Amino acid sequence: MNHLSATRRVALSLCAVSALALTAGLPQTAHADLAGETVEFVIPFSESGGSARWANFFAPLLSEALDGNPTTVVVYRPGAGSTAGANWFQENQGDNDGTLIFGTSGSTQFPYLLRDPRVRYEYRDWIPVLASGTGGVVYLPADLGARFDGDMDDLQDEFFIFGSQGATTLDLVPLLAFRMLGLQVEPVFGIEGRGDGRLMFERGEANIDYQTSSAYIASVQPLVDQGLAVPVMSWGILDDDGNIVRDPTFPDIPTFAEICEATAGCETEGTAWEAWRAFFVSGFAAQKLVYLPGGTAPEVVALYEEALAEILARPDFDEISAAELGVYPQMIGEAAVVAHEAAITVSDEARQFVLDWLREDYGVTLE
Amino acid sequence: MDILNVALPALGEALTLLFQPQQLMFLCAGVLLGLSIGVLPGLGGIAGLSLVLPFMFGMDPVAGLALMVGLIAVIPTSDTFSSVLLGIPGSSASQATVLDGFPLARKGEAGRALAAAFVSSLYGGLFGAMILTCIIFVARPLILAFGLPEMMMITILGMSMVAILAGRVPLKGVIACGLGLLLGTIGSAPAGGSLRMSTYDIPYLVDGFSLVIVGLGIYAIPEVVSLLRQDKPIAGAGKLGRGWLHGLRDWWNNKWLSTKCAAIGVVVGVIPGLGGSVVDWIAYGYAVQSTKDREKFGQGDIRGVIAPESSNNAKEGGGLVPTLIFGIPGSGSMAVFLGGLALLGMSPGPAMIRQDLDITYTIVWSLALANVIGAGLCVLLSNQIAKLTTIRFTLLAPFLFMMIAFAAFQSRQSLGDLVALVGIGLIGILLRRFDFSRPAFLIGFVLSHQAEQFTNMATQIASARFRRSFEAGLDYIVSPITVTILVLTVLSIVIGIRQSKNIRENIETYTGTKRAPFLFMLVVTAYVGVAIVDAATISRFGDKVFPLTVGIATMIACLVLLVRMMRRPETDDAFIDLESGGADAEAPHGLWRTLSWFLGLLILSGLFGLVIALAIFFVTFFRLRARLSWLSAVLYAAAGIGFILFLANVLGRDFPPGLLQEYTNLPWPLR
């Protein structure tokens, strides 16, 4: 048996040495309120992807701004298209002392809006403290882009192939937009992430694609610069009155609303437009939200609101966030509540429209 | 020349960036961490990287890279320990190593196997780093040429390896592979989300089974249970036998095999999605196909260790190619690595390779250096760690059960993980007992998801193109690459079937009465039947066609085998039953009684959570089964629990909770 314990000692000391090397140099400060606590920032996604990046951007800032400088760690609970993690949060609301916060994304909102049977969570039980928006850009290959002149009228007879993660994911927004524009788009379902869609586009297997803003800037802009891709429209952003206006990150790219107006047969009113708008808000304009558990005491909520206000007021916030998140509104306080409300609300008529369309066009049902 | 003007200076700059005391320290920390994680059975790159991820944000990019690359580079080196010594894959990349490495350990040649494995790992790792260096410059057009039809063909090529690993009765290999494929389709369909063999009432099933659990269940549990029944040290003689010099010589004698397998590793690693869990099998299959005297494979042929170990380190270099060039992860651990890069403020892709070539090349240097340090440390430690095999197995087994349960729980962090583990473990035990090829089963499972995805997507695109014009469609499917791979696939199947009789997972076989094997086949057939009916009721065509096709093919194989079973006498190979003779039949402890120890641990965990359950399990097991004194039993139990608590604490992990935890609010680790 002594052989075994010798091995174990070796393994233990290896672990210990590595752990020491890792933890050395971490600041250990402490005072008032959340002092000495560890805040778990749970996201229902894996370590790769936009939500991880977003959460890890805010985690150290929160640690710095919250009273008592608690250690803030990001905890990943992926599964079932993020519904597993959200169900977990619904059931485990922690001790309501501000040591547990939860970050959602459009992929968490959509199943909720569509009443997916996997959804056992209720957004209205939670307290929103931050809402982050993002945008998206649709682009075409150079040859098709040359035929684009501000509307889609000339591209109606083209056959498009679009790599998609699934009709009920964030791709619902572009798919519905394509349908409203009258484009003949055949989605190829089952890709694992938007990056796969871009790769299909680069290989010439797909001939229409979209990327969210940060991915567009990092990976598609070089293609545009080399003349391999042409941006045609962005989703736009919401202004203070709730109108869709041009995305400040892409001021030269027209919005879907503009293209739709210019294209025959596409209308910016009516059920289809209402449905598109609701899912656009939930999936992009207010894509990522931070929640506290429902029973959290008002003073703890205030603690977070102050901390987030402090973060947004940092003189260098625009600079550091532009690199990580793009130039998008970060909504706190009352604005976060309004955004949260918009992100989880869809009229019954619009929902039914989307469900019918998903069933008819793609044979996708949520039962 | 571009390479002379840009690449060489960048390589030099990268070297100076890395060779600073701080960066080297982080590299060494990564290597040590990687070695420790790799030694533990079942834990691999994903667990290791997840552990360092929280520290990445805001770190110096070169230091952060050194830490992460150091970690992933050496896991395929040290995971050999548990594959060879315990018969449990240390991570998914060294499953094939078990096939020959473990028999070597049982023959008392553990030191030799380990040494050969480490040299192969070192060589493979350096080879991979070298290829990565060149590929960063030339591979972009090559990777763009790999579209969906090419990926689909590569997946099929991977599956053709089943032929060589099918065992004595090829039909049984087909059935095993079919069952693996069907297991992989359980859950919500990747394309349309239709449920297959699952319901929303059991949310665990909706996500399907994870590779960690299937790997542990199919390999680890049957071996642990079988060894436990015999109650002997792993190395029967209790001696280490020939040492590491011999292993070095073995490697030198097989240096060309090692080179070829390293090349296979790089190529498989480069293909996004194929990943580390099949590369060792492909290399192993190649080794068997390409050698003349293949009788000893599966019984402790050193080439069966050299081949997978050369390939699995090389694949990290290959896997970094798509990860860095496109930001497309080549495997599960590469996906986490990508997350880490994002946290360091880097977005992998063409831009990074153009603008940050020096930083990109620090990855290459880190990879090479980490392999050297890792292999060196492992060789130094190998003789010490090899002594594990001389311990009476009954004293080791509870700790292995503990590690297996803990590793399995990391997959979904639900009690369902443990239930799935035992369920799949039972399948593994029965497959082993009736001589169905477990590698074939696992290849089926691993490739199931991709095979379905790529086939579906390629078909969708191809049909859209055919609608436009026949040439456009044909042009899409028939490329030089697909044709080449098709030829390779056919060759691989033909050669494979001819040679498969030479690869034996179980050395001696025994046939008993017809009843048990026939009953097992009936149950298997019934399951396949249910799966077919279930698939047929799915309304969305794209979601049902794959399980339906696989199900029907498996069903045909099942029926043919059943007919053969009815017509042949009970001495036929179709009736192999390890319980009717040899080591298993003579074992002092029964199969079901031994398995019920594990089942007891599961039930206890369901009631009291894993930590309390382990305490009860350890003391009872050491006292009743191992017949230790009360004092030793308690001491051993305390040591085991102390270790797992330390590990969970360092990794920041929780333990499976039970019913008790539902009603009470206990502090960590009992929580």
Boltz contact constraints between the chains, C-beta under 6 A:
constraints:
  - contact:
      token1: [A, 3]
      token2: [B, 387]
      max_distance: 6.0
  - contact:
      token1: [A, 3]
      token2: [B, 391]
      max_distance: 6.0
  - contact:
      token1: [A, 4]
      token2: [B, 391]
      max_distance: 6.0
  - contact:
      token1: [A, 7]
      token2: [B, 385]
      max_distance: 6.0
  - contact:
      token1: [A, 8]
      token2: [B, 643]
      max_distance: 6.0
  - contact:
      token1: [A, 11]
      token2: [B, 36]
      max_distance: 6.0
  - contact:
      token1: [A, 11]
      token2: [B, 39]
      max_distance: 6.0
  - contact:
      token1: [A, 14]
      token2: [B, 32]
      max_distance: 6.0
  - contact:
      token1: [A, 14]
      token2: [B, 36]
      max_distance: 6.0
  - contact:
      token1: [A, 15]
      token2: [B, 36]
      max_distance: 6.0
  - contact:
      token1: [A, 15]
      token2: [B, 650]
      max_distance: 6.0
  - contact:
      token1: [A, 17]
      token2: [B, 32]
      max_distance: 6.0
  - contact:
      token1: [A, 18]
      token2: [B, 29]
      max_distance: 6.0
  - contact:
      token1: [A, 18]
      token2: [B, 32]
      max_distance: 6.0
  - contact:
      token1: [A, 18]
      token2: [B, 33]
      max_distance: 6.0
  - contact:
      token1: [A, 19]
      token2: [B, 650]
      max_distance: 6.0
  - contact:
      token1: [A, 21]
      token2: [B, 29]
      max_distance: 6.0
  - contact:
      token1: [A, 22]
      token2: [B, 55]
      max_distance: 6.0
  - contact:
      token1: [A, 47]
      token2: [B, 53]
      max_distance: 6.0
  - contact:
      token1: [A, 47]
      token2: [B, 336]
      max_distance: 6.0
  - contact:
      token1: [A, 47]
      token2: [B, 339]
      max_distance: 6.0
  - contact:
      token1: [A, 48]
      token2: [B, 335]
      max_distance: 6.0
  - contact:
      token1: [A, 48]
      token2: [B, 338]
      max_distance: 6.0
  - contact:
      token1: [A, 48]
      token2: [B, 339]
      max_distance: 6.0
  - contact:
      token1: [A, 52]
      token2: [B, 339]
      max_distance: 6.0
  - contact:
      token1: [A, 53]
      token2: [B, 342]
      max_distance: 6.0
  - contact:
      token1: [A, 56]
      token2: [B, 57]
      max_distance: 6.0
  - contact:
      token1: [A, 56]
      token2: [B, 343]
      max_distance: 6.0
  - contact:
      token1: [A, 73]
      token2: [B, 54]
      max_distance: 6.0
  - contact:
      token1: [A, 79]
      token2: [B, 207]
      max_distance: 6.0
  - contact:
      token1: [A, 80]
      token2: [B, 206]
      max_distance: 6.0
  - contact:
      token1: [A, 80]
      token2: [B, 207]
      max_distance: 6.0
  - contact:
      token1: [A, 117]
      token2: [B, 200]
      max_distance: 6.0
  - contact:
      token1: [A, 161]
      token2: [B, 461]
      max_distance: 6.0
  - contact:
      token1: [A, 161]
      token2: [B, 464]
      max_distance: 6.0
  - contact:
      token1: [A, 186]
      token2: [B, 464]
      max_distance: 6.0
  - contact:
      token1: [A, 188]
      token2: [B, 457]
      max_distance: 6.0
  - contact:
      token1: [A, 188]
      token2: [B, 460]
      max_distance: 6.0
  - contact:
      token1: [A, 188]
      token2: [B, 461]
      max_distance: 6.0
  - contact:
      token1: [A, 189]
      token2: [B, 191]
      max_distance: 6.0
  - contact:
      token1: [A, 190]
      token2: [B, 190]
      max_distance: 6.0
  - contact:
      token1: [A, 190]
      token2: [B, 191]
      max_distance: 6.0
  - contact:
      token1: [A, 190]
      token2: [B, 453]
      max_distance: 6.0
  - contact:
      token1: [A, 190]
      token2: [B, 456]
      max_distance: 6.0
  - contact:
      token1: [A, 190]
      token2: [B, 457]
      max_distance: 6.0
  - contact:
      token1: [A, 195]
      token2: [B, 327]
      max_distance: 6.0
  - contact:
      token1: [A, 195]
      token2: [B, 328]
      max_distance: 6.0
  - contact:
      token1: [A, 199]
      token2: [B, 326]
      max_distance: 6.0
  - contact:
      token1: [A, 203]
      token2: [B, 144]
      max_distance: 6.0
  - contact:
      token1: [A, 203]
      token2: [B, 147]
      max_distance: 6.0
  - contact:
      token1: [A, 205]
      token2: [B, 147]
      max_distance: 6.0
  - contact:
      token1: [A, 205]
      token2: [B, 461]
      max_distance: 6.0
  - contact:
      token1: [A, 218]
      token2: [B, 347]
      max_distance: 6.0
  - contact:
      token1: [A, 219]
      token2: [B, 349]
      max_distance: 6.0
  - contact:
      token1: [A, 222]
      token2: [B, 351]
      max_distance: 6.0
  - contact:
      token1: [A, 363]
      token2: [B, 540]
      max_distance: 6.0
  - contact:
      token1: [A, 364]
      token2: [B, 192]
      max_distance: 6.0
